[in-house]
Amino acid sequence: MMRYTYLDSPLGEVLLFGDEHGLHGIQLTKKGVQPQPGPDWRKDDEFFHVAKAQLTEYFCGQRKEFDLPLIVRGSGFQQQVWSALQKIPFGETRSYGELATSIGRPTSSRAVGAANGSNRLAIVIPCHRVIGADGSLTGYASGLDNKLALLELEGITVNENRQANLV
């Protein structure tokens, strides 16, 4: 049985969903559109109390790492990328090329970008920390405004051209 809850955040409503094995997804409000649960999911606010507390601490600047049971489903390549994402420290960025090199696939930056975009656990698996080689914010499944807000929350400077410094 998939359960869900919403968390009020500086980015708008955040949808959390999961089951007894762990957190399956975190979806952010994009362009004012609130994410919706599946038709047969059950609302259960208490079930997510630890995840909500940790995310609230993150949004308040009090948490830099998460300790949550995650259900991460994807291909072997996607799993490699998502694992590498979790190694990017709070307040730092990497380019898609750097991420590709870190997993031993230096010519796979586009594939890394695709895997990054299919990450279902935004923030906890910090795909927002990946930027273009020139510092450009490039894409973000939850919208560039959310990516910008998350980077700035982590103290990453983004200039008026929406370019961040590679750290």
Secondary structure, DSSP 8 states (H G I E B T S, - for coil): --EEEEEEETTEEEEEEEETTEEEEEEE-BTTB-----TT-EE-TGGGHHHHHHHHHHHTT--SS----B-----HHHHHHHHHHTTS-TT--EEHHHHHHHTT-TT-HHHHHHHHHT-SBTTTS-GGGEE-TTSB----TT-HHHHHHHHHHTT--B-TTSBB---
